[in-house]
Amino acid sequence: MKISLFLLPFLFTITLPLHSLAAQSKAQNGVVSLELWCVAKNNADNPALQAALDWACGPGGADCSTIQQGGPCYDSQDLQKTASFAFNDYYLKHGLADDSCSFDNTAALTSLNPSFDNCKFPSSFTVSNGSFVGSSATMGVGPASADLSGCSRLVGRWIGALVTVHSLIAVIILIL
């Protein structure tokens, strides 16, 4: 009984990262999918972002009415948010393919919802043509040059869980 009470805090620590991952994914017919958005990279320079935005709203055919003056996603001071909305619209209209979210290396896929204030970004789960067409992307899918700087929190949680599990095993071995 002593050992099982001793293990409770460790079990909570192990399940905490798993729970936070589950909040970012959904299951469809037993397959776990990750909700995705195509957004401007935080390290993209403004001239490149502007050129990609101009292409997306012009020849690319993205619906940019929401980011026009008076629209809910209009923000003349934040080119990254503006470009992100156009990039995401283009990505959703062009088959959720990795190459639909590149824009000359100024965009990347993310599982973090970029919506802000009254500006709601549709995700890969909202795409439909009469039926559900969610993304079946798995962890690691994305452009090879994707900015993965936001992954450090997730990696930190997993490393913490691994250290906890190994420490637990060492303690059990010492007790036995």
Secondary structure, DSSP 8 states (H G I E B T S, - for coil): -HHHHHHHHHHHHHHHHHHHHHTTEEEETTEEEE--EEEE-TT--HHHHHHHHHHHHTTT----GGGSTTSTT--TT-HHHHHHHHHHHHHHHTTT-GGGS-TTTTEEEESS---BTTB----TTS-BSSSB------TT-S-TT---GGGHHHHHHHHHHHHHHHHHHHHHHHH-
